[in-house]
Amino acid sequence: MSRNSSPTFSHWLEYLFYRLIEWTLNRMTLHSVFNVGEFIGRLAHRLLKSQRAKVIQNITYAFGDEKTPQEIYNLSCEVFERSAANLLCSLRIPSLSDEEILNHLSFTGLDELFSKEKDEGLVFVSPHMGNWEILAQAVFLTKEKMPLGTHYRPLNNSLVNSIIERHRTKRGLHLFKKRTSTHRLIHFVREGGGLCILADQRVGSRGAAGAFFGRPTTLSPLPHLIAKRAKSKLLRVICETTANCQWKITFTPITEVSAQACADSIEEAWRRSPADVFWFADRWRIQGKKPLQFLEKLNHQSGITRPLRLINLANGAGALPYPESLVTQETAALDFHLNDSALSEALENITRRGPIPPDIFICPPQHIPRLNKLSRRTHILSASPDNTL
């Protein structure tokens, strides 16, 4: 969402609450902040059932045929703890000196960073994992002398956003808002700058079609397009939590300049430290008026090992025109005369038939509103002939 330039009353309340939290954390040691964050994460895992279900579903999409349900549940608890601890620490980090931060930080792959030619630009490809605030300052802390920038989405609350921008720019970080023209980004890299792009989110039909954890999805085309046009290298940079308020920053070259190579590199990072990953985003969620149109860009050699799972709940509805290598299509009987509780349980039973949750339900158009409410995160398509896929 875009940043609101006119603060509302609720924005002022959020701002005051943010400053209170920041003031409180600045009077604690970083170790204490990390411990408090872990405790809040454990509490949130127990209380926030909807968010817990989303995290479990996303982890299952990635590891459903590799981990047991108990392992996935345990990992979801770690994710809550780690995310909350890193979030609180990210609010404490800006008040620390460089020397204090370096006491909690280690680097791997610095040779890859320092091996670049003089005045050569770089595109840093990063996922949402670990302590983002340290990641935003990591290259500065290596004493690498190059202009650095990041492509980011401003917060809705302009008051809080201004604080975060001030923290991030104090070492000279250039901030490029989401709608900044690609030409400006390319020029920055071409002139010897290093541009960091968070590239692990699904980007809708505008993205490049490809595979992530073997599943069909769309990938951000921005990192490799900028690298190609600026004639620069791609370098993955990730942050892993190695102990209580201890982090490791790793630089790894991405040898092929393509969207799929960036996605493969990010997947390898997610597998290395899954508890550090921000699993709260709907990375694989099917959305939009034509949610499956991106599949037309894929072929049988696209690296898909885990096809989308479609379940047809409408008697007589025909199969969709996609190969099983991209979409597996099942049929299931569902009694729509059941009450909401019984119908929800029936949907859960259908869902559990496979190791991966369904991506799509097809049902008669008159039942779509009810199924949308009960299925929560699964996309619903109409079985009507005029449905656009």
C-alpha positions as CSV (number, residue, x, y, z in Angstrom):
1,M,0.0,0.0,0.0
2,S,1.1,3.5,-0.6
3,R,2.2,5.9,2.0
4,N,-0.5,8.3,3.3
5,S,0.9,11.9,3.2
6,S,-1.8,13.2,5.5
7,P,-1.6,11.5,8.9
8,T,-4.8,10.5,10.5
9,F,-5.6,10.3,14.2
10,S,-4.9,6.6,14.2
11,H,-1.5,7.3,12.5
12,W,-0.6,9.6,15.4
13,L,-1.6,6.9,17.9
14,E,0.6,4.4,16.0
15,Y,3.4,6.9,16.0
16,L,3.2,7.5,19.7
17,F,3.1,3.8,20.4
18,Y,6.1,3.2,18.1
19,R,8.1,5.9,19.9
20,L,7.1,4.5,23.3
21,I,8.3,1.0,22.2
22,E,11.5,2.5,20.8
23,W,12.2,4.5,24.0
24,T,11.6,1.3,26.1
25,L,13.9,-0.9,24.0
26,N,16.7,1.7,24.0
27,R,16.9,1.3,27.8
28,M,17.4,-2.5,27.5
29,T,20.5,-4.5,26.4
30,L,20.3,-6.1,23.0
31,H,20.3,-9.6,24.6
32,S,17.3,-8.6,26.7
33,V,15.5,-7.3,23.7
34,F,16.1,-10.5,21.8
35,N,14.8,-12.6,24.8
36,V,11.7,-10.5,25.1
37,G,11.1,-10.8,21.4
38,E,11.3,-14.6,21.6
39,F,8.8,-14.6,24.5
40,I,6.3,-12.4,22.5
41,G,6.8,-14.7,19.5
42,R,5.9,-17.8,21.6
43,L,2.8,-16.0,22.9
44,A,1.7,-14.8,19.5
45,H,2.1,-18.4,18.1
46,R,-0.4,-19.6,20.7
47,L,-2.9,-16.7,20.4
48,L,-2.8,-15.7,16.7
49,K,-4.5,-18.7,15.1
50,S,-5.0,-17.2,11.7
51,Q,-1.4,-16.1,11.3
52,R,-0.2,-19.4,12.7
53,A,-2.4,-21.2,10.1
54,K,-0.9,-19.0,7.3
55,V,2.7,-19.7,8.4
56,I,2.0,-23.5,8.6
57,Q,0.4,-23.5,5.2
58,N,3.3,-21.6,3.6
59,I,5.8,-23.9,5.2
60,T,3.8,-26.9,4.0
61,Y,3.8,-25.6,0.4
62,A,7.6,-25.5,0.6
63,F,8.3,-28.6,2.7
64,G,5.1,-30.6,2.8
65,D,6.6,-33.7,1.2
66,E,9.9,-33.3,3.1
67,K,8.9,-32.7,6.7
68,T,6.3,-34.3,8.9
69,P,3.3,-32.2,10.2
70,Q,4.9,-32.1,13.6
71,E,8.2,-30.8,12.2
72,I,6.3,-28.2,10.3
73,Y,4.4,-27.2,13.4
74,N,7.6,-27.0,15.4
75,L,9.2,-24.9,12.7
76,S,6.2,-22.5,12.7
77,C,6.8,-21.9,16.4
78,E,10.5,-21.1,15.7
79,V,9.5,-18.7,13.0
80,F,7.2,-16.7,15.3
81,E,10.0,-16.6,18.0
82,R,12.7,-15.6,15.5
83,S,10.6,-13.1,13.6
84,A,9.5,-11.3,16.8
85,A,13.1,-11.3,18.2
86,N,14.6,-9.9,15.0
87,L,11.8,-7.3,14.7
88,L,12.4,-5.9,18.2
89,C,16.2,-6.0,17.7
90,S,15.7,-4.1,14.5
91,L,14.2,-1.3,16.5
92,R,17.1,-1.3,18.9
93,I,19.9,-1.5,16.3
94,P,19.8,2.1,15.1
95,S,20.8,3.4,18.5
96,L,24.0,1.3,18.5
97,S,27.4,2.5,17.2
98,D,29.1,0.6,14.4
99,E,31.5,-1.0,16.9
100,E,28.6,-2.2,19.0
101,I,26.8,-3.7,16.0
102,L,30.0,-5.4,14.8
103,N,30.2,-7.2,18.1
104,H,27.0,-9.0,17.1
105,L,27.8,-9.6,13.5
106,S,30.0,-11.8,11.3
107,F,30.6,-11.9,7.5
108,T,31.0,-14.7,5.0
109,G,31.9,-14.2,1.3
110,L,33.5,-10.7,1.6
111,D,35.9,-11.7,-1.2
112,E,32.9,-11.8,-3.5
113,L,32.1,-8.2,-2.5
114,F,35.6,-6.8,-2.7
115,S,36.5,-8.6,-6.0
116,K,34.4,-6.2,-8.1
117,E,36.2,-3.9,-10.4
118,K,36.6,-0.2,-9.4
119,D,33.4,1.8,-10.0
120,E,31.6,-1.4,-11.0
121,G,28.0,-1.5,-9.9
122,L,26.3,-4.4,-8.1
123,V,22.7,-5.6,-7.7
124,F,22.2,-7.2,-4.3
125,V,19.4,-9.8,-4.3
126,S,17.9,-10.3,-0.8
127,P,15.0,-12.2,0.7
128,H,12.8,-11.3,3.7
129,M,14.8,-13.2,6.3
130,G,16.8,-12.5,9.4
131,N,17.3,-9.0,10.9
132,W,16.4,-6.6,8.0
133,E,17.8,-3.5,9.8
134,I,21.2,-5.0,10.0
135,L,21.0,-6.2,6.5
136,A,20.2,-2.7,5.3
137,Q,23.5,-1.5,6.9
138,A,25.6,-4.5,6.3
139,V,27.7,-3.3,3.3
140,F,28.5,0.0,5.1
141,L,29.8,-2.0,8.1
142,T,32.3,-3.8,5.7
143,K,33.8,-0.4,4.9
144,E,33.2,-1.0,1.2
145,K,33.4,2.4,-0.4
146,M,30.5,2.5,-2.9
147,P,27.2,4.3,-3.1
148,L,24.5,2.1,-1.7
149,G,20.7,2.1,-2.3
150,T,17.7,0.0,-1.6
151,H,14.4,-0.4,-3.4
152,Y,11.6,-0.3,-0.9
153,R,7.9,0.2,-0.2
154,P,7.1,3.1,2.2
155,L,4.8,2.5,5.1
156,N,1.2,3.7,5.1
157,N,2.0,5.8,8.2
158,S,4.2,8.7,7.0
159,L,5.1,9.5,10.7
160,V,6.6,6.1,11.4
161,N,8.0,5.9,7.9
162,S,10.0,9.1,8.4
163,I,11.7,7.6,11.5
164,I,12.6,4.4,9.6
165,E,13.9,6.4,6.7
166,R,16.0,8.6,9.0
167,H,17.6,5.5,10.6
168,R,18.4,4.0,7.3
169,T,19.9,7.0,5.6
170,K,22.1,8.1,8.5
171,R,25.1,6.2,6.9
172,G,24.3,7.4,3.4
173,L,21.8,4.8,2.2
174,H,19.9,6.0,-0.9
175,L,16.2,5.1,-0.7
176,F,14.3,4.4,-4.0
177,K,10.6,4.1,-3.5
178,K,8.6,1.3,-5.1
179,R,7.4,3.5,-8.0
180,T,10.8,4.9,-8.8
181,S,11.4,4.6,-12.6
182,T,13.6,1.7,-13.7
183,H,15.8,4.2,-15.6
184,R,16.8,5.8,-12.3
185,L,17.7,2.5,-10.7
186,I,19.7,1.4,-13.8
187,H,21.6,4.7,-13.8
188,F,22.4,4.4,-10.1
189,V,24.0,0.9,-10.7
190,R,25.7,1.9,-13.9
191,E,27.4,4.8,-12.1
192,G,29.0,2.3,-9.6
193,G,26.2,2.0,-7.0
194,G,25.1,-1.1,-5.2
195,L,21.3,-1.5,-5.3
196,C,19.6,-4.0,-2.9
197,I,16.3,-5.5,-4.0
198,L,14.0,-7.7,-1.9
199,A,13.1,-10.3,-4.5
200,D,11.3,-13.2,-2.8
201,Q,7.7,-12.1,-3.2
202,R,5.1,-13.2,-5.8
203,V,4.6,-10.3,-8.2
204,G,1.4,-11.3,-10.0
205,S,0.9,-11.5,-13.7
206,R,3.6,-8.9,-14.3
207,G,6.3,-11.2,-13.1
208,A,8.4,-13.7,-14.9
209,A,6.9,-17.2,-14.7
210,G,9.1,-19.8,-13.0
211,A,9.6,-22.3,-10.2
212,F,10.1,-21.7,-6.5
213,F,10.5,-24.7,-4.3
214,G,9.5,-26.6,-7.4
215,R,6.1,-24.9,-7.5
216,P,4.8,-22.7,-10.4
217,T,4.8,-19.1,-9.5
218,T,5.8,-15.6,-10.7
219,L,9.2,-14.2,-9.9
220,S,10.4,-10.6,-9.6
221,P,12.1,-9.6,-12.9
222,L,13.6,-6.4,-11.5
223,P,17.1,-7.7,-10.2
224,H,18.1,-9.4,-13.4
225,L,16.7,-6.7,-15.7
226,I,18.6,-4.0,-13.9
227,A,21.8,-6.1,-13.9
228,K,21.5,-6.8,-17.6
229,R,20.9,-3.2,-18.6
230,A,23.5,-1.8,-16.2
231,K,26.0,-4.5,-17.2
232,S,26.6,-5.4,-13.5
233,K,26.9,-8.5,-11.4
234,L,24.2,-10.1,-9.2
235,L,25.2,-10.8,-5.6
236,R,22.9,-12.5,-3.1
237,V,23.1,-11.1,0.4
238,I,21.3,-12.8,3.3
239,C,21.1,-12.5,7.1
240,E,21.0,-15.5,9.3
241,T,20.5,-15.6,13.1
242,T,23.2,-17.8,14.5
243,A,22.6,-17.3,18.3
244,N,20.9,-14.9,20.7
245,C,21.4,-11.5,19.0
246,Q,24.2,-12.9,16.8
247,W,23.8,-12.6,13.0
248,K,25.8,-13.7,10.0
249,I,25.8,-11.8,6.7
250,T,26.7,-13.9,3.7
251,F,27.5,-12.7,0.2
252,T,27.1,-15.2,-2.7
253,P,27.5,-14.6,-6.4
254,I,24.5,-15.4,-8.7
255,T,26.3,-16.5,-11.8
256,E,23.4,-16.5,-14.3
257,V,21.6,-13.3,-14.9
258,S,18.0,-14.4,-14.9
259,A,14.8,-14.3,-12.7
260,Q,15.0,-18.1,-12.2
261,A,18.6,-18.0,-11.1
262,C,17.7,-15.3,-8.5
263,A,14.8,-17.5,-7.3
264,D,17.0,-20.6,-7.0
265,S,19.6,-18.6,-5.0
266,I,16.9,-17.3,-2.6
267,E,15.4,-20.8,-2.3
268,E,18.8,-22.1,-1.2
269,A,19.0,-19.4,1.4
270,W,15.5,-20.2,2.7
271,R,16.5,-23.9,3.0
272,R,19.6,-23.0,4.9
273,S,17.8,-21.1,7.7
274,P,14.0,-21.6,7.4
275,A,13.3,-20.3,10.9
276,D,14.7,-16.9,9.7
277,V,12.3,-16.6,6.8
278,F,9.3,-14.3,6.9
279,W,6.7,-17.0,6.2
280,F,3.8,-14.6,6.9
281,A,3.5,-13.4,3.3
282,D,1.2,-15.3,0.9
283,R,4.1,-16.2,-1.4
284,W,2.3,-18.8,-3.4
285,R,-1.3,-17.6,-3.1
286,I,-3.3,-17.7,-6.4
287,Q,-4.9,-14.3,-7.0
288,G,-6.4,-12.0,-9.6
289,K,-9.1,-12.2,-12.3
290,K,-7.0,-14.5,-14.4
291,P,-5.0,-16.3,-11.7
292,L,-3.6,-19.1,-13.9
293,Q,-2.7,-17.1,-17.0
294,F,1.0,-17.1,-16.0
295,L,1.1,-20.8,-16.5
296,E,1.0,-20.2,-20.3
297,K,4.5,-18.8,-20.0
298,L,5.8,-22.1,-18.6
299,N,6.9,-25.2,-20.4
300,H,7.6,-28.8,-19.4
301,Q,11.3,-28.0,-18.7
302,S,10.6,-25.2,-16.3
303,G,11.8,-27.0,-13.2
304,I,8.3,-27.7,-11.9
305,T,8.4,-30.7,-9.5
306,R,5.4,-29.8,-7.4
307,P,2.4,-28.8,-9.6
308,L,-0.4,-26.6,-8.3
309,R,-3.2,-28.6,-6.7
310,L,-6.7,-28.0,-8.0
311,I,-9.8,-29.6,-6.5
312,N,-13.1,-29.6,-8.4
313,L,-16.1,-29.5,-6.1
314,A,-18.6,-28.9,-9.0
315,N,-20.2,-32.0,-10.5
316,G,-19.9,-31.9,-14.3
317,A,-17.3,-29.2,-14.5
318,G,-14.6,-30.1,-17.1
319,A,-10.9,-30.2,-16.6
320,L,-8.8,-27.0,-17.1
321,P,-6.6,-27.0,-20.2
322,Y,-3.3,-27.4,-18.4
323,P,-0.9,-30.4,-18.3
324,E,-0.5,-32.4,-15.1
325,S,3.1,-31.3,-14.9
326,L,1.8,-27.8,-14.0
327,V,-1.6,-28.5,-12.4
328,T,-3.0,-31.7,-10.8
329,Q,-6.7,-31.8,-11.0
330,E,-8.8,-33.8,-8.5
331,T,-12.6,-34.1,-8.0
332,A,-14.3,-34.3,-4.7
333,A,-18.0,-34.5,-3.6
334,L,-19.1,-31.7,-1.2
335,D,-22.6,-31.4,0.2
336,F,-23.3,-27.7,0.1
337,H,-26.5,-28.2,2.2
338,L,-24.3,-28.8,5.3
339,N,-24.1,-26.0,7.9
340,D,-20.9,-23.9,8.1
341,S,-19.2,-26.0,10.8
342,A,-19.8,-29.3,9.0
343,L,-18.9,-27.8,5.6
344,S,-15.7,-26.4,7.0
345,E,-14.7,-29.8,8.4
346,A,-15.5,-31.5,5.1
347,L,-13.2,-29.0,3.3
348,E,-10.5,-29.8,5.8
349,N,-10.9,-33.5,5.2
350,I,-10.6,-32.9,1.4
351,T,-7.5,-30.7,2.0
352,R,-5.7,-33.4,4.0
353,R,-5.9,-35.9,1.2
354,G,-2.5,-34.6,-0.2
355,P,0.8,-33.5,1.3
356,I,0.3,-30.0,-0.1
357,P,-2.7,-27.8,0.6
358,P,-4.9,-27.1,-2.4
359,D,-4.2,-23.9,-4.4
360,I,-7.6,-23.7,-6.0
361,F,-11.2,-24.9,-5.5
362,I,-13.7,-24.9,-8.3
363,C,-17.3,-24.7,-7.3
364,P,-20.7,-23.6,-8.6
365,P,-21.0,-19.8,-8.7
366,Q,-23.8,-19.6,-6.2
367,H,-21.6,-21.1,-3.5
368,I,-18.5,-19.0,-4.0
369,P,-19.2,-16.3,-1.3
370,R,-19.8,-19.0,1.3
371,L,-16.7,-21.0,0.3
372,N,-14.6,-17.9,0.2
373,K,-15.5,-17.4,3.9
374,L,-14.9,-21.0,4.9
375,S,-11.7,-21.8,2.9
376,R,-9.9,-18.6,3.9
377,R,-6.7,-18.8,2.0
378,T,-7.6,-21.0,-1.0
379,H,-8.5,-19.3,-4.2
380,I,-12.0,-20.1,-5.5
381,L,-12.8,-20.3,-9.2
382,S,-16.3,-20.5,-10.7
383,A,-17.4,-23.5,-12.6
384,S,-19.5,-21.4,-15.0
385,P,-18.6,-21.6,-18.7
386,D,-17.6,-17.9,-18.9
387,N,-15.0,-18.2,-16.1
388,T,-11.7,-16.7,-17.2
389,L,-8.6,-18.5,-16.0
